[in-house]
Amino acid sequence: MRQEIKATSKRLLPIPEAAAYLGISPKTIRNGLGPRAAKPFPVKAVRLGGRVLFRREDLDQYVDRLGVRDDNG
């Protein structure tokens, strides 16, 4: 619960907090960040001073797009 409160009060989230915000493992995000990742993470990261961060609004947009289908069915 403490992690959830911390994650919702920031605009930029480091990998562990972004993972907690999405309910996934930090390893899932890290595996998708490399330039040769087999399955790239769908949310673009912001790199700031050597840190990898995610905009909370980008994570929200990603979640909103989940389950939406373009094939009319």
N, C-alpha and C positions, 0 to 999 in steps of 0.2 A: 504494500500500500504506500509506503514511503516513496518507493521508486515511481509510482504512478503520479503522485503529487509533484514530485520534482520534475518529471518529464513534461507535465502539462503547463508548467510555469515558465518555460523557456521557448524562445523562437528557434534556436539552433540546438540540436541534440547530438551528442556524441553517439557512437555506435551502440554501446550498452543501453543507453536510454532510448534510442530510436527502436531498438529491438524490443525492449520492454513495452514501449508505446504501441508497437504493432502486435505484440504477443508472440514473437518468434525468437529464435536463438541468435545471439550476436554473431555466431559462426556462420549462419546463413547469409547474413549481410556481408561479412568479410569475404566469404567465398565468391561472392558476386562482384566484388570491387576490382579485382585484378584486370589488367588489360587483356589477358587471355582467358578470362572466365568462361567456362562452358555455358553457363546460364547467368548473364549479367543481371545485377540487381536493378529493378526497374525504376528506382528513384535516384536521380542524379545527386551526387554528394557535393558538398562545398568543402574545399580544402583551405584551411585558414591556419597559417603558422605551423604547418606540419600535422595539423589535426584534421580528421575526417569528420565532418558534421553534416547533419541533414536538417533542412527547413521543416518545421512541424507542418506548415501549410502544404508542402509537397507530399509529406506522408499522408496527410488527410485526403488530398486529391487522389493519391494512389488507392487508398482504401475505398473511396467513393467509386472508383472505376472498377473495382473487383466485382465480378459477377455480371457486369454489363456486357451484353452481346450485341454485335453489329450485324449479325446474320438473320435478323428477324425471327429468331426462334430459340 
